[in-house]
């Protein structure tokens, strides 16, 4: 199955290190970052899980839950988490799905047979409170994910949803945004009373207090 941006994230029931969950119920009204790992006791994933745990307060600030997945069993997850705490200095503080039968992996297109039919690739999905998939990233097995970028995308999505703007290349929180073309100048006057800079009719820069 290929997950498309804008579609409703498929629901599922699974065993996790935090108990059995029904995904949509667990997500509630939060944003969700859902990411997969090839298998337990792998070096790159060990660093990723440690970093995700370290950054959990940042995800909490953004009203975002994080959840991981690996095709190994719960008892192996527990042993791996001990290694992560020892080597990375952060204990895993979010659920890890045990997907031994690969049902969730296949549901979310996390297994690429041309890469390795027995394990999941490094996929990241950002899912909004309406359960819509808003971001999909796929990394090769050799490359660790950039969690700073995932936080940046969350900031952008939450800002753009609120203000009807887009964020430009390399945007960081606090920088100016772009008024989307679907918002007319008349509508922009009401929405952005602080004014904006128009380099072109389609390129209108605006400063936002909460950006």
C-alpha positions, 0 to 999 in steps of 0.5 A: 500500500502506498500512503498518499499525502492528505489521506486518512492514516490507516487505523490498526491495533497493535502490541506496543511497549506501552500496552495494546493500542488502537492507533486512532484512539491512541493518537486522539487529537494530537499530531503524531510522528510515526516512524519505522526501524528495520529491526532491533539492535541496529546501530543507526536506529539506536542513535535515532531512538535516543535522539527522539527520546531526548527531543520528546519535550520538544514534541510535547510542546507542539502537541505531538505524540511520537511512536516507533515501529520495528518488526521484532518482538516486545522482549527484544524491544525491552533489551534494545531500550536498555542498550539505547539508554546506556549508549545514548544517555536517553531512555526511550519514553514513547511507545514502540510497536512490535510488528512481528507479523508485519501487518502494520508495516505492510499497511503503511508501505514500510517494506520495500521488497527491492531493498529488503523484503524482510525488514522495514525501511526508515519511513517517517509519517507526520499525521495531523489531529484530523488523522490526515497524513501531512508528511512522508519521508523515506530514508535509506538504511545507511542514513540516519534521520534528521529529527531537527528537520522533522520538528521544523516541518511540524512548526511549518505545518502548524503555522501554515494551517493557522495563518494560510501561509506557506514557508519558504526554502530553509525556513526556520521559526521566527522567519517571515512566511509567504501569503499563499496565492489563494488568499487575495490582496483584499483577504490579506488586508483583513488577515494580515493588518500588519501589511506585507512586502510584495516582490511579485504579485504571487510572492508576498512576504509577511511577518508573523508574531507567533512564527 
